[in-house]
């Protein structure tokens, strides 16, 4: 797995990795990560992948990060009681 590209974003680190048959897109926000694997055959190219992983996709990922953070904080609070 090697880094193919990065996508600039103000609140997340977005890294695109290339594997033999897939692209792997990793999102990082603080201590949390999310990853998505896309078939190279379906995407056609790195530009094709970037058209799929667009601003709307980023917004959904960001929303999920907020939900993940909320879940983690609730778990910490309930574990301290």
Secondary structure, DSSP 8 states (H G I E B T S, - for coil): -EEEEEE--SS-EEEEEE-SSEEEEEEEETTEEEEEEEEHHHH-SHHHHHHHS-HHHHHHHHHHHHHHHHHHHHHHHHHT-
